[in-house]
Amino acid sequence: MSRIRADRIVDRAATGAPLFPNGAVVTGVATATTFSGNATTATTATTATTATTATNAQGLTGTPDITVRNITGVAATFTGVLTYEDVTNIDSIGIVTARTGVKVLAGGVNVVGGGITATGIGTFYSGLNTEDILAEEVNVTAGKLSDNTNINVEDGMVHLFTTAESTTSTPNIRYNGSTALNAKMSIGQSVVVTLITTANASAYSANMTIDGGAQTERWIGGSAPDAGGSAGVDIHSFTIIKTADATFTVIGNHSKTS
């Protein structure tokens, strides 16, 4: 066996690296500033053009497919789609944002604290069960119904007018000033709108409109109101059922209090 002892090995012209056309077998540690080419198995690959197997790989670039068991890091940025398959739990310290919805296949959604705030419409297909108080928003107007006949259900389904009435009025039920109630309701749906006015014997609502269109009211008791109460408040409630496009069945009720 021959041995070469040298501080530096160069090519014959002493201008570059020597060639090893038949390869080189290193039984000890090989240290290099960079690797160029294929590193089939590397314990630590700081910079490698192609690392087939690397125990510790830094600075990976390109478009490789990487399969690992666990990833631990400070942050991760994904420019494409991140797909989770068969994930048992997701534990997030901050906010989880789902841009196209959340679909729960089983188990339901359990909100332990903070509640749920929905800016759109919540639809429940199998009923709604509340174990505590169910509070409904009331729109309070410091005025008379006869001066504020446009009733926007966007503001609530119960409307209270705190100034004593002085004349009859025809309330107009709509969603808001730019959106019709008809556009917000589907055929077969119903809403109940309650109007509470400060009583006056000459003040009552015998008719109402929806989105500006006259309706045929079906009054409980068989006839429309013809007088208001003498004290307390008067309550007009309208059950509105959409039976076709811009077509409604309206059931009205007028109650007087003391």
Buried (B, 14 or more C-beta within 10 A) or exposed (E): EEEEEEEEEEEEEEEEEEEEEEEEEEEEEEEEEEBEEEBEEBEEBBBBEEBEEBEEBEEEEEEEEEEEEEEEEEEEEEEEEEEEEEEEEEEEEEEEEEEEEEEEEEEEEEEEEEEEEEEEEEEEEEEEEEEEEEEEEEBEBEEBBBEBBEBBBEBBBBBBBEBEBEEBBEBBBBBEEEEBBBEBBEEEEEBBBBBBBBBBEEBBBBBBBBBEEEBEBEBEEEEBBEBBBEEEBBBBBBBBBBEEEEEBBBBBBBBBEE
